[in-house]
Amino acid sequence: IIDVGCGTGNFLLRIRKKGIKSPLLGVDISPEMIYKARSNLQDSAFKDVTLVSRVVELDRNQPEFKMTLDRYLGKFVSPWRRDTAAKMLIEHADILDAVSAKYGVQKRYIVTFWGIETSFGKYLGSFNVPQALVTLAYDGRRSRYFRKELLNALQIIDEGHISADNMMGSWAGAMGQSQFMPSSYRAYARSYEGDGAPDIWDNPADAIASVGNYLEAHGWRSGEQVVIDGIADDPDPAMFEGGLKPKRTVAALALEGLAPTDPLDPAGLATPLRLEEEDGMRYWLGLQNFYVITRYNHSAMYAMAVWELSQAIAAARATHPATGLALLTLWWSTTCCCSGRFRKNGKHHTITRTRRTRWTRRCASQASRWSRCFDDTRRSG
């Protein structure tokens, strides 16, 4: 037994002295790791671990359970995220092209997850993951789940992917730019280059590849819709209590009082959704891709935020034709080059022929990338 002091009590982790080996959980933690934990050594994952009251407080006040849909979307679907996502689609176009082609997930959805989870890598979380998981495992609300995640976190540390001190993340233990739980990291994180351990903390390419792999592994259907507005005709409230997985046909739901506003395959499966807005209840039919999004975060409101932001990104890009951006880029290049001078560090410099040629090629290349991004959006929707 490892007896981990948590301030108000003890969290008991029952393990073998020779290590932890659980084929069911997929963990095989070395005796060295266990020795460090038992001895409370300086580099132990349990060094000075305490019960973090803020973690429990956040667990009890998740926005999905406290907000109307309007307020929730206002929190995550902001003009800044929309505009920054459009820039990320250009800045990381080559990586996104490759990942989208490999995993069959549209680029704007991958970027949407990146933006909602960590604001494109800006905010990875301020909680030490082992401490947060010890707290949640001790707290009791979902102890079994968080004990499993703690063991997976220890496995990641034991394999040398990251140190315990540097394993920072959300209050729930999600890590990196893609905010993977430890078990998700071990199962779905991928290296973009295909060699070495995935670095979802500092390498955007690995985070992007990991999101694409996660969505594909959970059944993403490329090019298909996510959610459709519904027309409610006095549906039975019990129909909305069957979970998030699509189980009933569109035809059956229509007979029970919830029909789609757009044509859908009557034999296709859908999830009836009812969410509260400021003006009352609103209804939808969630499709397979909606369910896949909820595998990332088990919340219908979260899935709606992903869908709404992806739609906003597509709309923003559609209002700026690729030709206009290309012309703007080439105009800047031509204007700067024709003036024969440019300003750097407060001084004016003469543009040589070599520099003019290099800049023109660079601008033309950038214009081509922009054009490709917008063309892809118009084709994929």
N, C-alpha and C positions, 0 to 999 in steps of 0.2 A: 504494500500500500504506500502510495505517495501522499503524505499529509500536507496539503498546501494551505497555509494560513490565509484567511480572507478577511481579516479584520473582525467580522461579526461571527465567524464560525470557521469550520474547516471543510474543504472540498476534498473528498477521498477518491482518489483514482486508483482502482485496484488493477495491478499489473503483475507480471512475473518478474522476478529479480533478473532473469536473463534477457529481458527485453519485452517488447510487445509484439506479438505476431497474431494477426487476425485476418485470415483469408476472406472472411465475410466483409470486413471493412476495408480490406486491401491495404493494410498497414503492416509494416515490419520494421519497428524502431529498434535501433541498436542498443546493446547493453550500455555503451558509453553515454548515450543520451539519458538513459534511465539513471545511471550513476550520478550524472551532473544534477538531474532533477532531485534525486534523493538527498544529495549532499548540499544542495543550494549553492553550487559553485557560481563563480562570477559570470560565466557565459551561459548559465542555465536559462531555459525558457521560463522557469518558475522563479527566477531571481527576484526577490522582494515583491512577489505578486500580492496584490490586495484586491478586495472587493471594490469594484468601481461603481459607485452609486449612480453616476450619470448614465452608465450603460443601461442599468435597470430602468431608470427614468425614461430614457429614449425608447426602450422596448415597450413600455406601457403607453407611449404617446405617439405612435406611428401615424403620419398624416393620412394614410389611406383609410384610417378608422375615425378620423376627426373632422375631415374636410368634405365639403361638397365638391362635385367634379369641377365646377367652374374655378373654385379657389385652387384646387390641386393642379389643374392645367396651367393656371396663372403662375404657379410656383416653378413649373418645369418647362413650359413652352413659351419662352421669352424671345423677343426680337434679337437679343444678343446671341442666344444659342442658335437661332435660325441663321443669322448672318455669319456667325463663326463657323457653323457647319458647312455653309457654302464655300467658305475659304478653305476649310480642311479638305473638302472634296477636290479642290484644285491643288493644294499643297501636297497632298498624299495621293495624287491621281494614279500614279504607277502602281503603288502598293494596293490601293483599293481595286484597281482593275484586275490585278492578279488574284487577290483574295476572292473577289466577287465571281470570277470565272471558275475558280477552284471549288468553291463551296456552294455556288448557286444562290447567293443572297445579294439583293440589290445594295448598291453602295450607300445609298442614303439611309438605309436602315442600320447598317453597321456604324455609320457616323452618328446616327441618332442615339444609339446605345452609349457610345463613347461620350457624347455631349451630356446626356442626362445623368450618367453615372458619376463622372468626374470632371465635367466641364472641359472635356478634351485633355485630360491629364493634369489639370491645374490643381485639383483638390482630391488627394488620394485618401484622406481620412487622417485623423489625429489620435486615434486610439491604438495602443499596442495590442495586436491581434491575440497573442496568447492570454494576456490579462483579460481582454474582453470576453474571450471564450470561456475562460475559467469562471468568470463572474456569471455568465449566462448558464453555464452548466450547473453551477451551485444554486442559482436563483430558483430553479424548479419549474418554470413555466413550460420550457421545452428542453429539459435536461438531457434526454437521450440524444436528441439531434445535435446539441452543442457539444456534448462529450465526443460524439463521432467527429465533429469538425475540429475539435481540439486535437484529437489523435492525428488527424490528417495534417494539421498545422505542424505538429511535432515531427511528422514524417518529412515534410518539406524542409524544415530546419535541419533535420538529421542528414538529409541528402545534400545539404550545402547550397541550396538555391538562394537562401537569404538567411541572415542571422536573426535571432529572436528580437534583438533590440531594434533592428531595422524593419521588422515585419509590422508595418503600420497600416491601418485600414479604418473601416467604419466601425461603429459601435457594435454591429452584428458580426464582425469578423471578416467582412468582404475586403478583398485586397486588390491593389494595382489599378491601372488605368481602366481596366475592364470590370473591376470590382467583383472578382470571382471569390466565392467561398473556397476554403482550402480543398474540399473534396472536388469542387468543380475545376480548380487549378490542376489537380492531379489527373483528372479525367479528360479535360477538354482544352487546356491551354496548349498552344502550339507556337513553335518558333517559325517566324516568317521565312528565315533562310533554310530551315529544315535541319539545322544541326545545333546541338547544345540544348540546355534547359531554356524554356520560354521565360523571357524577362518582361512580364507585364507591368512592372513598376517603372522602368526607365526607357523602354523601347516601344514607341507607338506602333511599329510594324508588328511586333509580337502581340500586342493588345488587339490590334485590328484582326490579325489572323485568328486569334483565339475566339473573338466574338463570332466571326464567320463560321468557325468549326462548331462552336456551341449551338448555333441556330440550325445548322445543317444536321447535326447529330440528333436534334430534338424534332426533326421532321419538317423544316421550313420548305415551303413550296414556292419556288421562284416564279414571279410573275402573277401569282394569285392574290386575291384581295385579302384584307385583314379583318375588316368589320363593316357591316352594312347597317344603316339606319333602319329601325323597325317601326311599324305602325301597330300600336297596341289597341286591341278591341276587348277590353275587360278581361285580361288574362288572369289566370289563377296565380296568386302570389307564390304558391308552392313551386311553380315551375322554375323560379329563379334561385332555388336553393339546392340545385343538383350539382354544384361544383362548376369548374371552368372548362372541363374537357367536353368537346362536342360529342353528344351522344344521341341526339334526336334529329330526325330529318327535318328539312325546311318545310316540307308539306305537313308534317305532324305539328310543328310549332304554329303554322298558319291556322290549322284547325282548332288549336287551343288558344288562339287570340293574339298571336304575334307574327305578323307577316313582314317580309323585307320590302323596302321601298324600291329596290332595283331587282331585276330578274335574277334568280339563283336556281341552280339545279334542284328540283323538288326532292330528289333522292339524296342530295348532299347533306352532311351532318353540320349542325351549328349549335352554338351555346346561347340560350336566351340571356340577355343582359338587361339589367335595370339599375340605373345610377341616379342619384339625386343631384339636381342642379338647383340654382337659386330660385328658378321659376317652377320647380316641381320635378317629377320623375321624367327621365328620358330613356328610350328603349333602343336596343340594338340586337343584331345577331352576330355573334363572334364566330369566325371561321377558323380553319386549322392554323393559319399563321398567327391569329390572335392568341390561340392556346399556346403556341410555341413561345411567344413573347412572355406569357405568364410563367413559363418554366424558368425564365431568368429572374423574375420577381413575381411571386404568387399573388398578384393583385390585378384585378380588372382595371382599376384606376391607373395603375402603372402602365398597363398595356395600352390604354387609351392615350396616355401622354406620349408614348413612343409613336403611336400611329399619328396623332395630331402634329407632332413635331416633324415627322417624316413628310407629312402632307404640306406643312408650311415651307419646308426646305424645297420641295418640288415646285411649289407655287412661286417662291422667290426666284428660283433659277429660271423658271419659265418666263418671267417678266423681263429677263435680261438676255436677249438672244445672243447666241455665241458669236454671231457676226459682229454685233455691236461691241462686245468685249474685245474681240480680235482687232477691230478697227481702232478702238481706244488705245490698246497696247501699241499698235504700230504707229498711231499718231504720236504717242509720247516718244517713241524711239526716233521717229523722223524729226519731230520738233527739236528734240535735244541734240540730235546729230547735226541737223542743218544749221543750228546756231553756232556750231563749231566750238562751243565752250560748255563746261559744266562746273558746278560748285561742289567742293568737298572740303570739309574741315575749315569752313570759312574762307577758302581761297578759290579763285577761278583757275581752271586748268584748260589747256587746249586739247581738243579731241583729235587724236591722230587717226589716220586711215585704218590702222589695225584695230584700234579701240572701237571705231565706228562700226566696222564689219562685225566684230565680236558682239557688240550690243544689239545690233540689228538681228543677228542670228538668234541671240538669246530671247529677244522679244518675240520673234516669229515662232520660236519653239514654244514659248509660254502661251501664245495665242492659239497654237495648235492644240495644246493640252486643254485649254479652256473649252475650245470648240468640241473636243472629244467628250469632255465631261457633260456638256449640255446636250449633245446629241444622244448620249447614252440615257440621260434622264428622260428625254422625249420618247425614246423607244421602250424603255422599261416601265415608265409610269411611276 
